Amino acid sequence: MSRKMLINAAEAVESRVAILEDGVLDGLHVEFRDRAKLKGNIYRATVVRVEPSLQAAFVEYGAERHGFLSLSEVNFNLFKPKKGRRRIEDLLHRGDSLLVQVIREERGQKGAALTTFISLAGRYLVFMPDCEGGGISRKITGEDRKRLQAFFDQVKEEEGSLPGLIIRTAGVGRSVEELMRDYAYLKELWGRIREVAEQRKRPGLVYQELDLVMRTVRDYFSPDIEEILVDDEAVAAQIRDFLQRTAPEYVERVKLHREKRPIFSRYQTEEQIATIYQRKVALPSGGSIVIDPTEALVAIDVNSGKANQSSDPETTSLNSNLEAAREIARQLRLRDLGGLVVCDFIDMRQAKNRRKVEEELRRALQGDKARFDVGSISPKFGILILTRQRVKGELMEGSHVVCPQCDGTGRVPSVASAATGHLRTLKATAANPAVATIHLTVPPEVAAYLLNQHRRAVIDLEDRRGVEVEIDADPKLLPHQSRIEITKVEEVVEPPPEVATALDVAAATVE
């Protein structure tokens, strides 16, 4: 198995990192440079309001909106409660200065969510300087957990106590020496952060989290990645410098892409990226999966399609479902789809085959850094429900906008439906006795349909209501759009009827 990391950093607008496994896209990370990320940044902040009803505080940290700090994110090692009471009003007061870290980006009108539990991520460790005690990733089990305990013993021996340290999943198989080197790097980083924080007296940025490229190298590079290919010389130098401090034995794996052909095109990656944005994904045997994200959940439907049919339908269903399970895990990771995911597999009668598909899905998800929980396939409906943590934000959110034509539904009215709707509008408008002329402008194809298929209805409307209908075409309009202008009936002012007066009668009598 050959694994490569491709880094496209030469573009001015966005940075992209792709991980290939035997030439197949296995991971994609994209970040637009004009969209500043706050998550992970550390700030000097000042409390501006304490809200007892919410058990939270609003703090100024240098952004346009105030940040939100809930009681659960207040480190009691730093803010001692009075008389054992743990209420926000007993811990924080207006004007208090503190260090905070962003744990959730601003969204809409909501400010960023903050914490005082500062954490710094390394390649193998997470360092929480203001906490105590060690922890090991839940994905590390058995003998690996026992072996890694030796690292905690050495830290405790050198420091006198065990600071807040968590061994990440990437720490599996790492030696104590490698873990200690990562810990030394994080301690040095924390020292520099404290120096900057002490110098800064007003709210503002103290430490900026690594950009996409460096985060990806830190979090996703592993010994089985044979090459890190970069198309920008300055970025390649940054990566070498980072690895020199954290994993010097892998510095030589960083190579500069010097070809004129773009790096993603050279390794046939662009074509694979294009499929991430498609609703339908083909499977090797001829079947497919259809992915539909909604507000409430992600629905995934498995279709056998033109899958290779065997003499046994159960075997065909099993093979298609196994392929689908592997592709579902890959697509969830590539698209970073999270929350509730409902998978509608092809029906299988035998329970052992359903268990095989469940096991294959769990196996395919093992390499995912996101937390997940996989249920069982329902024997009655063939549906499996799983939950997945969203790690980096759905890919579509950053690169796509809601379609202005369909408003995100994926469908627009047919020409016949749109024309019929416009005809109803004409009828409703003509019902007003004050209307003399109706000028309707619609797309060309809809205008043609009205003037041909609905021509008799338009003429009848003119005759019955005594109005004149004019239909024009505008190619800039969408099928369901129109412009309508009306001319009202002109009011005719008639002279009042002549009325005989007593003087008129008298004059006539005299004559």
N, C-alpha and C positions, 0 to 999 in steps of 0.2 A: 504493500500500500504506500503510495507516494502522496505526501501532503505538502502544499505550498501556501504561502501567504502573499497575496498580491496587494500592493499599496499604491493607489492612484492619488497622489498628492500634488500633481503638477497643475491641476485645474484651479482657476481663481475662485470659482463659485462654491464647489463642494469637494469634500474628501471622501474617498471610498476605500474600504478594505474588504477583500474577498479571500475566503479560505477554500482551497480546492483539494478534493480528495480523489486521486486518480483522474484528475481533469474535470470532475463533477463539482459544481458549486455546493459547498456544504455550510457556508456562513457568509453573510453580507452585512456590512456596517456602513452607514451613510450619515454624513453630517454636513449641513449647509453652513458655510462660514459666516454668513450674515445673521445667523440666528444664534445668539449667544446662549450657552447653556449655563445654568446656575447650579444645578445639582452637583454636590460634592465640594462646592466652594466654601471657604471659611471666611467669616466676616467679624469685624468688631461691630457690636450693635449696642443700642440704647433702648431701654424699655420706655415706650411712650404711653401705654395704657394697660392697666391690669383689669381684666373682665371676670369678676367672680362668678357671674352667671354661666359663663362658658368654661370656667376653670382654665383660662388661657390668658396669654399676654400678647399684645401687639408691639412689635419692636421695629425700630428704624435701623436698617443695616446698609443703606446706600442705594437701594433700588427705588423705583418710582412708587411702588406700593409697599406698605408696611408688611412685614413678615408675621406669620402666625406661629406662636410657640405654645403648645398645649402642655398641661401639667405632666402628662406621661413622658414628655421629652425634656423634663428638667432633671438634671443630674443631682441627686441628693448628696453626693460626695462634695459637690461644689457649693450648694445652697442648703444650709442646715435648717430644717424646720424647727420652729419653736415649740417646746413642750410636746414633741412627737406629732404635732398636727401637720398634715401634708396638704395644705390648701395653697393655691397659687398666690393668694393675697398675703400669706405668711412668708412666702419665699422670695417674691419679687416685688419691687416698688418702682414707681415712675422715676426715671433718671438713672436706674441701675445700668452699669456697663457690663457686658458679657461677651464671650465668644460663642458664635453660633455657626452651624453648618446647614446648608440647604439639603433637605431630603426629598422634596417634591417641587417640581417647577411651578411657576405661576401659570394659571389656566383661567382664561376669560378675565373676569373681574376679581378673581381670588388671588391673593398674594401667595408667595412661596411658603411652604411648610418648613419649619426650622427645628433644630434639635441642639441641645448643649452636650450631647454624647458625641464628642468629636471622634471620628474614626478615619484612619489613613490606610488605604489598601496598598499592599505590595504584591509581588508575584505569587507568593505562597502564604502570606500572612495578612491579617487585618489587625492594626494596632490601635487600641483605644486608650490613650494616655491617662485619662482621668478615671479609669475603671480598674478593677482588680480581678484577677483570676483568669484561667485559660479555658479555651473551648476548642472543639474540633468539629468541622463540618459534619452534618448529619449524613452526608453521602459517603463518608469514610467509616468503614465498619471493621469488625473483627480484629485480626492481628495488626492491621495497619494502625488502628487507634492505639493499641498497646505500644507499638514501636515508636509512635510519635510522642508518647509521654516522656521519652528520654529528652526531647527538646525542652519541654517545660521544666524538667528537673535541672537542666544546665542553666536556663535563664534564672531560675529561682536561686541557684547557687551563686551566680554572678551578681544579681541585683539585690539579693537579700529577701526579696518578696517577688511574687508573680504579678506583673502588670497585666492590663487587659490585652490579651492576645487570642486571636482565633486563627486556627490553621485552616486555610481554604482547601477546597477539593484538589486544586493543583498541587498541594503539598504532598499528595500520595506519592511514595517512592522517592521523595527528596531526602537527602542526608541531613543530619543535624547541622553539619557545617553550612549547607546551602540555606537552611532555615535561619541560622544565626546571622548569615550575611544579609539576608533580607531584613531581619530585625534591626541590624546595625544601620542599614539604609533608612528605615522608617524612623528610628530614634534621631538620626541626624536631620531628617526632614522636619520632625516635630520641633527640634531645637531651633531651626531657622524660622519656623512659623511663630514660635513664642517670641523671638527677637523682634519680628515685624509687628506682632500684636502689641508688644510693650511700647513701641515707638508711636503707634497710631492711637491718637486720643479721640478722634471723631469717628462716627460710623463709616465703614468702608471695607473694601476687599483686603484681606490679609493673605489668603492663599487661593490660587486658582487651580482647579482640578485639571488634570492632563487633558489635552485635546483628543479627538477621536483616534488618531493614529497611535499615539502613545498609550492610550487606555487599552486599545485592542491588543497591542504588543504585550502590555503588562498582563492582561486578563486572559488572552487566548493563545499566546505563543506557548508551545510545549515542545519537548525534545523530539517528538515524532514529526514536527514540521521541519522539512529538510532545507527549505530556502525561504528567505524573506526578500522578495523582489520589490524594489522601490523605484519610482520614476522621477524622483526629485533628490538631487544630491544633498541639499541641506537637511531634508527630513531623514535621509539615510544616515547622515552623521549624528543626528539626534538619537536615532535608534541605537546606533553603535555605542554612543556614550552611555545611554541608559543600561544597555546590556553589560557594558564594561563594569558598571557599579553593582549590578544585581546578578548577572549570570555570564561572567567573562568567557566561559567555555563555548558560548554560542555566538560570539561577535562575528566570527568568520562566515556565518550563515546569511548575513545581511549583504545583499548584492544590489548594485545599481543597474536598472534597466536602461540600456543605451540605444536600443533600436529606435528607428523612426516610427515604426508602427506602434500605436498606443498599446500600453501594457495589457489592458483588458481584452483588446481585439486579438493580440498575439496569442493569448491562451483561450480563445473562444468563450470568453466570460460574458460579453455583452448579450449574446443570444440567450444565455441561461438566465441572466438578470431580467430580460424582457418577460419571461414566463412567470416571474413572481407577481407581476401586475395583472396577470390574466385570471379570469374566474375559473376556467377549466384547465386542468393539468392532466396530460396524457400519461398512462402507465405503460411499461415496456411490453406487456402482452396484448395491448390493444384496448384495455379498459381505460377508465378515467376517474378523477375525483373532481367535484365541483365545490368550490369554497365560497360561502356567502357570509361575510361578517355583518352583523346587525347590532343595534343598540344593546340588546339583551344578551346575545350569545353569538357564537360562531357556528354556523351549520355547515357540515361537510357530508356530501352525498357520494357514495361509491357506486359506480356504474361498471358493469361487465363489458358493455359495448361490443366490440369485435374481438373480445378476448379469445385466445385459442381454446376452442371447445374440446373437452375430452368426452369419452363415452359416459363418464360419471358426472352429472351436474354438481354434485357435492364437492368433487375435486376441483372443478372449474371455479366454483364460488370460493373455496378455500384459497386457491392460488391467487385469485384476483384480490381477495381481502388481505392476504399477506403482503402483496405488492403495495396495496393502498396504505396499510399500516406504516410501512417504511416511508412512503412518500408523505403521509400526513405528518409524521414526526419531523421530517425535513422541512416541509412548508411552514409548520408552526414556528420553527426556529428561524427560518429565513425571513418570514414576514413579521415575526415577533407578535403573533396573535396570542392574546391572553384572555383570562376570565373563563367563562363557561364554554366548553367546546362539545358539541353534540355530533357524533359520527354515526351516520346511517350506513352500516355495512350490508353487503348482500346476504340474504338469509342463508343460514346453515342449520341443518337439522341436528347434527351430532355435537354434543356438548364438548367433546375433546377437541373438535376443530375450532370451536369458539374460544377455548382456552389457548390454543396455539396462536390465534390472532391477537389475543390480549397480551400474551407473553412477548410476541414479536413487537408490538407497539411499545411496551415497556422497555424492551431491549433497545429499540431505536431511539428512545427518549433519554437513555442513560447519559449520552454525551451533552445533553442540554444543560446549560448553567442555570436555567430557570427552575424554580420549584414546580412540581406537578403532582397530581393525584389522579390515577387512572382507575375507573370503575370497571364493571363487568358488562359483557354484551348481553342484552336482554334476550332470552330465548323466544319471547313472544314477538318482539318488534325488531330485533336485530340492531338495536341502538346501544352505543357505548357513550358514556358521558365522562369527560375528564376536565380538570381545571389546570390552568397553567399561569404562572406568574409572568406578567409583562415586564421585561428587563429594560429595554431601551426605547420603547415607544413604537407603535405600529408604523411600519415603513411607509404605508400609504399616506399617513397623516402629514409627513414632511414633504413628500414629493408630488402629491396630487391634491386637487381641489374638487369640491362638489360640482358635478356637471351642471352648467347653467341651463341646459336644455331639458334634462329630465329631473333636475333638483335632487339627484342622488338615487332615484328609484330604479334607474337602469332602463326605463321605457318612456316613450313619448307616444301621443295619440296617433293612430293611423290616419291617412289622408281622409278616408271615408268618415271616420269618427269625428275628426276635426271639422270637416265640411258640414256634417249634420249639426254639430254644436253651434257653428256660426249661423246656420239657417234658423235655429231656434232663437238666436240673438236677434236676427232680423225680424222674426215674427213678434217677439216681445217688444221691440222698439217701435214697430209699425202699429202696434195696438194703441199707441198714444195718438189721439185725434189731432194734436197740435203739430205732428210731424208731417212734413211735406216731401222731403227727400232724405234718403239714407245712402251715405257713401261708405262702403265697406272695403277695406284694404287687407288682403290676406296673402300668404305665400303663393307663388305661381301654381304649384300643383293643386292647392286647395281651391284657388280661383277657377282653374280648369274643371275641377270636379263639380263645383257649384254651377258653373255655366253649362255643363253638359248633363250630369246625372240629376241635378236639382233644378234644371232650367224651368220646367213646367211649374214647380212649386214657387219659384221666384215670380213668374208671370202671374200666377193666381194670387199671390200676395199683393202685387201691385194693383190688380183689378179689384180685389175685395176691399182693400184699405185705402185705395186712392192715393198711394204714395209712389214715388219714383225711386227704384233701387239701382245704384251704380256699384259695380264690383271691379276693383283694380287689384293688380298683383305687385308685391314688393318682395324680391328675393332675399332681403335681409331679415325677414320675419321667420320665426319658427312655426311649425305646423299648427300649434295651439294658440299662436299669438295673432292679434288683429288690431286694426285701428278703425274706429267708426266715427263718422261725422254726420250730424243731422242738420237739416234746414227746417225751420218751423214755418207753419202756414202764416202768411202775412195777414194781419188784421185789417179789414176794410172798414173805414169809418164812414157810415152813411149819414146824410143830413137828417135832422129830426122831421117828422111829418108836420105839414102845415096845420095850424089850429086857428079856427075862426074866433075872433074876439068880439066883445060887445061893441067896440068902436067901429069895427069893420061892418057889422050888421047895421049899425045906426047910419053909417055913411051911405050904405047901399039903399037904405030906406029913403033918405033925403033925395038921392038921385032919382 
